[in-house]
Amino acid sequence: MKQKWVLWALFGSLFVAACIKQRQEQQAPAPKAPTTFTEEQEDSLLATADTLLLDEELADEPLPTTADEVFDDFLFLFDHSNRFQRHRVRFPLPVTEADGDSHEISRRDWQHHSMTLGQDFCTVLWNGRRQMEMSNEMLNEARVEHIYLHSRIVEAFDFERDSLSGQWMLTAQRSIPLDRYELTSFIDFYSEFATDSVFQRRHVHDPLRFTMASEDSEEDIVQGTIDVDQWFEFAPEMPQAVLVNINYGQHYHNPNRVVMQMRGFSDSMQNLFVFHRDGGGRWRLTEFDN
């Protein structure tokens, strides 16, 4: 009889425990489904704290398409609008490091990239003056290069015009050692030219061909020559840490000549430096247009 009461007590405790568990499961909140976002909502979530000025101006406007006609216009908008930039990167974006390792950046992991590195000007490296018209042409490919003079790394951003929509898109990002860059010899020379005044003096042609706008009228051009001492009176400040080069498709068939154009984005500022390398491998500044 005593054993029977023990069995009934055991069954009762199990029954009560089962009832309590069932009630807890009924009262527990159901698991939430994964949250999904529209592309516009994701844009808002991914926006950086430092909202760019053009983001405020374009907040309630459709993304402009006229910027695709000239690459420079597209680049300005790409640089100054987070919203526009995220719509003009082909995700996942392939990235190749200088050591050969590669990975991809997803849309969610993308962070705003400044193609001009916050500068209001760029330095375009040409092989000759005639190539300079390429910046105004209808292009299908272009590349922005960040040439780091101290770390000797070139970070390249490849852009392509989509064949269907006609829109410029960032399609790849890659880094290469400066030793494998097309203009290694010139960049090595320029790095010292821009930072060492004694070295610079020895590598300025004397006399130096000089062109500038007249003080009376910008339409009147004054041409002549100046000596090395006068050069240091007119010489503008030159980038010393990094060059932002835009490649519109220009090739450097003549390895002994480089035309470096310093050009403003928001104004008409322009300086032109013409460099030549002689038979002994020595680079010199031979002409300057202000």
MOQUIMO-V524610 format. One record per pair of residues at least 12 apart in sequence whose C-alpha atoms are under 8 Angstrom apart, sorted by the first residue. I is the first residue (numbers start at 1). GAP is how many residues later the second one is. D is the distance in Angstrom with one decimal. If there is no record, write none. Layout:
# MOQUIMO-V524610
i->I gap->GAP d->D
i->I gap->GAP d->D
This chain:
# MOQUIMO-V524610
i->42 gap->66 d->7.9
i->43 gap->40 d->6.6
i->43 gap->43 d->7.7
i->46 gap->62 d->7.1
i->47 gap->35 d->6.8
i->47 gap->36 d->7.6
i->48 gap->34 d->7.9
i->48 gap->64 d->7.9
i->51 gap->31 d->7.7
i->52 gap->28 d->6.2
i->52 gap->29 d->6.0
i->52 gap->30 d->6.9
i->53 gap->27 d->7.2
i->53 gap->28 d->7.4
i->54 gap->23 d->7.9
i->54 gap->26 d->6.0
i->54 gap->27 d->5.4
i->55 gap->25 d->7.7
i->55 gap->26 d->5.2
i->55 gap->27 d->6.6
i->55 gap->28 d->6.5
i->63 gap->21 d->6.7
i->65 gap->102 d->7.5
i->68 gap->98 d->7.2
i->68 gap->99 d->5.7
i->68 gap->100 d->6.1
i->69 gap->69 d->6.6
i->70 gap->65 d->7.7
i->70 gap->66 d->6.3
i->70 gap->67 d->7.0
i->70 gap->68 d->6.4
i->70 gap->69 d->7.8
i->71 gap->64 d->7.4
i->71 gap->65 d->7.9
i->71 gap->67 d->8.0
i->71 gap->68 d->7.4
i->71 gap->71 d->7.8
i->71 gap->97 d->7.9
i->72 gap->63 d->7.4
i->74 gap->94 d->7.4
i->75 gap->40 d->7.7
i->76 gap->189 d->7.8
i->79 gap->34 d->7.2
i->79 gap->35 d->5.4
i->79 gap->36 d->6.0
i->79 gap->37 d->7.2
i->80 gap->34 d->7.9
i->82 gap->30 d->6.2
i->85 gap->27 d->7.4
i->86 gap->21 d->7.5
i->86 gap->24 d->7.8
i->88 gap->79 d->8.0
i->88 gap->80 d->6.8
i->88 gap->81 d->4.8
i->88 gap->82 d->6.2
i->89 gap->80 d->5.4
i->89 gap->81 d->4.7
i->89 gap->82 d->6.5
i->90 gap->79 d->6.3
i->90 gap->80 d->6.0
i->90 gap->81 d->5.4
i->91 gap->14 d->7.0
i->91 gap->15 d->5.8
i->91 gap->16 d->5.9
i->92 gap->12 d->5.7
i->92 gap->13 d->5.3
i->92 gap->14 d->4.7
i->92 gap->15 d->6.6
i->93 gap->12 d->5.0
i->93 gap->13 d->6.6
i->93 gap->78 d->6.3
i->93 gap->79 d->5.9
i->93 gap->80 d->7.4
i->94 gap->77 d->7.5
i->94 gap->78 d->5.3
i->94 gap->79 d->6.4
i->95 gap->77 d->6.2
i->95 gap->78 d->4.8
i->95 gap->79 d->5.4
i->96 gap->77 d->6.5
i->96 gap->78 d->4.5
i->96 gap->79 d->6.2
i->97 gap->77 d->5.9
i->97 gap->78 d->5.1
i->97 gap->79 d->7.1
i->98 gap->55 d->7.6
i->98 gap->76 d->7.4
i->98 gap->77 d->4.7
i->98 gap->78 d->4.6
i->98 gap->79 d->5.9
i->99 gap->77 d->7.9
i->115 gap->29 d->7.0
i->115 gap->129 d->7.9
i->116 gap->128 d->6.4
i->117 gap->127 d->7.9
i->120 gap->144 d->5.9
i->120 gap->145 d->5.6
i->120 gap->146 d->6.8
i->121 gap->141 d->6.7
i->121 gap->142 d->5.3
i->121 gap->143 d->4.1
i->121 gap->144 d->5.4
i->122 gap->121 d->7.4
i->122 gap->122 d->5.3
i->122 gap->123 d->6.4
i->122 gap->124 d->7.7
i->122 gap->139 d->8.0
i->122 gap->140 d->5.8
i->122 gap->141 d->5.5
i->122 gap->142 d->6.6
i->122 gap->143 d->7.5
i->123 gap->120 d->6.1
i->123 gap->121 d->5.5
i->123 gap->122 d->5.2
i->123 gap->123 d->7.4
i->123 gap->137 d->6.5
i->123 gap->138 d->5.4
i->123 gap->139 d->4.5
i->123 gap->140 d->6.4
i->124 gap->120 d->7.3
i->124 gap->121 d->4.7
i->124 gap->122 d->5.4
i->124 gap->123 d->7.3
i->124 gap->136 d->5.7
i->124 gap->137 d->5.0
i->124 gap->138 d->6.6
i->124 gap->139 d->7.7
i->125 gap->120 d->6.4
i->125 gap->121 d->7.5
i->125 gap->122 d->7.7
i->125 gap->133 d->6.5
i->125 gap->134 d->5.8
i->125 gap->135 d->4.7
i->125 gap->136 d->6.4
i->126 gap->124 d->6.8
i->126 gap->125 d->7.9
i->126 gap->126 d->7.4
i->126 gap->132 d->5.8
i->126 gap->133 d->4.9
i->126 gap->134 d->6.2
i->126 gap->135 d->7.6
i->127 gap->123 d->7.4
i->127 gap->124 d->7.0
i->127 gap->125 d->5.3
i->127 gap->126 d->7.4
i->127 gap->127 d->6.7
i->127 gap->130 d->6.0
i->127 gap->131 d->5.0
i->127 gap->132 d->5.8
i->128 gap->129 d->7.5
i->128 gap->130 d->6.9
i->128 gap->131 d->5.9
i->129 gap->130 d->7.1
i->131 gap->119 d->6.7
i->134 gap->114 d->6.4
i->134 gap->115 d->7.8
i->134 gap->116 d->7.8
i->135 gap->113 d->6.3
i->139 gap->22 d->7.7
i->139 gap->109 d->7.4
i->140 gap->20 d->5.7
i->140 gap->21 d->4.9
i->141 gap->17 d->7.6
i->141 gap->18 d->5.7
i->141 gap->19 d->4.6
i->141 gap->20 d->6.3
i->141 gap->107 d->7.0
i->141 gap->108 d->7.1
i->142 gap->16 d->6.3
i->142 gap->17 d->5.3
i->142 gap->18 d->6.6
i->142 gap->104 d->7.4
i->142 gap->105 d->5.7
i->142 gap->106 d->4.8
i->142 gap->107 d->6.2
i->143 gap->13 d->6.7
i->143 gap->14 d->5.6
i->143 gap->15 d->4.7
i->143 gap->16 d->5.8
i->143 gap->103 d->5.9
i->143 gap->104 d->5.0
i->143 gap->105 d->6.6
i->143 gap->106 d->7.9
i->144 gap->12 d->5.8
i->144 gap->13 d->5.2
i->144 gap->14 d->6.8
i->144 gap->100 d->7.1
i->144 gap->101 d->5.9
i->144 gap->102 d->4.7
i->144 gap->103 d->6.2
i->145 gap->12 d->6.4
i->145 gap->98 d->7.8
i->145 gap->99 d->5.7
i->145 gap->100 d->5.0
i->145 gap->101 d->6.2
i->145 gap->102 d->7.6
i->146 gap->96 d->6.5
i->146 gap->97 d->5.8
i->146 gap->98 d->4.9
i->146 gap->99 d->6.5
i->147 gap->31 d->8.0
i->147 gap->95 d->5.3
i->147 gap->96 d->5.0
i->147 gap->97 d->6.4
i->147 gap->98 d->7.4
i->148 gap->93 d->6.2
i->148 gap->94 d->4.5
i->148 gap->95 d->6.7
i->149 gap->38 d->7.6
i->149 gap->39 d->7.9
i->149 gap->42 d->6.1
i->149 gap->91 d->7.5
i->149 gap->92 d->5.5
i->149 gap->93 d->5.6
i->149 gap->94 d->7.7
i->150 gap->91 d->6.6
i->152 gap->25 d->6.2
i->152 gap->26 d->5.0
i->152 gap->27 d->7.8
i->153 gap->22 d->6.7
i->153 gap->23 d->5.9
i->153 gap->24 d->4.8
i->153 gap->25 d->5.1
i->154 gap->21 d->5.5
i->154 gap->22 d->5.3
i->154 gap->23 d->6.2
i->154 gap->24 d->6.0
i->154 gap->27 d->7.5
i->155 gap->18 d->7.4
i->155 gap->19 d->5.9
i->155 gap->20 d->4.3
i->155 gap->21 d->6.6
i->156 gap->17 d->5.8
i->156 gap->18 d->5.3
i->156 gap->19 d->6.0
i->156 gap->20 d->8.0
i->157 gap->13 d->7.0
i->157 gap->14 d->7.8
i->157 gap->15 d->6.0
i->157 gap->16 d->4.7
i->157 gap->17 d->6.7
i->158 gap->12 d->5.9
i->158 gap->13 d->5.8
i->158 gap->14 d->5.2
i->158 gap->15 d->6.3
i->159 gap->12 d->5.7
i->159 gap->13 d->7.3
i->182 gap->70 d->7.8
i->183 gap->72 d->7.6
i->186 gap->72 d->7.8
i->186 gap->97 d->7.5
i->189 gap->94 d->7.0
i->191 gap->49 d->6.8
i->194 gap->44 d->6.1
i->194 gap->45 d->7.0
i->194 gap->46 d->5.8
i->195 gap->45 d->6.2
i->201 gap->27 d->6.7
i->203 gap->80 d->6.7
i->203 gap->81 d->4.6
i->203 gap->82 d->6.3
i->204 gap->24 d->6.6
i->204 gap->80 d->5.4
i->204 gap->81 d->4.8
i->204 gap->82 d->6.6
i->205 gap->23 d->7.5
i->205 gap->79 d->6.2
i->205 gap->80 d->5.8
i->205 gap->81 d->5.2
i->206 gap->20 d->7.6
i->206 gap->21 d->5.5
i->206 gap->22 d->6.0
i->207 gap->18 d->5.9
i->207 gap->19 d->5.5
i->207 gap->20 d->4.8
i->207 gap->21 d->7.0
i->208 gap->17 d->5.3
i->208 gap->18 d->5.3
i->208 gap->19 d->6.1
i->208 gap->20 d->7.3
i->208 gap->23 d->7.9
i->208 gap->77 d->7.7
i->208 gap->78 d->5.7
i->208 gap->79 d->5.8
i->208 gap->80 d->7.5
i->209 gap->14 d->7.7
i->209 gap->15 d->6.0
i->209 gap->16 d->4.5
i->209 gap->17 d->6.7
i->209 gap->77 d->6.5
i->209 gap->78 d->4.7
i->209 gap->79 d->6.3
i->210 gap->13 d->5.8
i->210 gap->14 d->5.4
i->210 gap->15 d->5.1
i->210 gap->16 d->6.5
i->210 gap->77 d->6.0
i->210 gap->78 d->5.1
i->210 gap->79 d->5.9
i->210 gap->80 d->7.9
i->211 gap->12 d->4.5
i->211 gap->13 d->6.5
i->211 gap->77 d->6.4
i->211 gap->78 d->4.6
i->211 gap->79 d->6.1
i->212 gap->77 d->5.9
i->212 gap->78 d->4.8
i->213 gap->77 d->7.2
i->256 gap->20 d->5.6
i->256 gap->21 d->4.8
i->256 gap->22 d->7.3
i->257 gap->17 d->7.5
i->257 gap->18 d->5.7
i->257 gap->19 d->4.7
i->257 gap->20 d->6.5
i->258 gap->16 d->6.1
i->258 gap->17 d->5.3
i->258 gap->18 d->6.7
i->259 gap->13 d->6.9
i->259 gap->14 d->5.7
i->259 gap->15 d->4.6
i->259 gap->16 d->6.2
i->260 gap->12 d->5.8
i->260 gap->13 d->5.1
i->260 gap->14 d->6.4
i->260 gap->15 d->7.9
i->261 gap->12 d->6.5
i->270 gap->20 d->6.7
i->271 gap->17 d->7.4
i->271 gap->18 d->5.7
i->271 gap->19 d->4.9
i->272 gap->16 d->5.6
i->272 gap->17 d->4.9
i->272 gap->18 d->6.6
i->273 gap->12 d->6.9
i->273 gap->13 d->7.9
i->273 gap->14 d->6.0
i->273 gap->15 d->4.8
i->273 gap->16 d->6.6
i->274 gap->12 d->5.8
i->274 gap->13 d->5.0
i->274 gap->14 d->6.3
i->275 gap->12 d->7.2
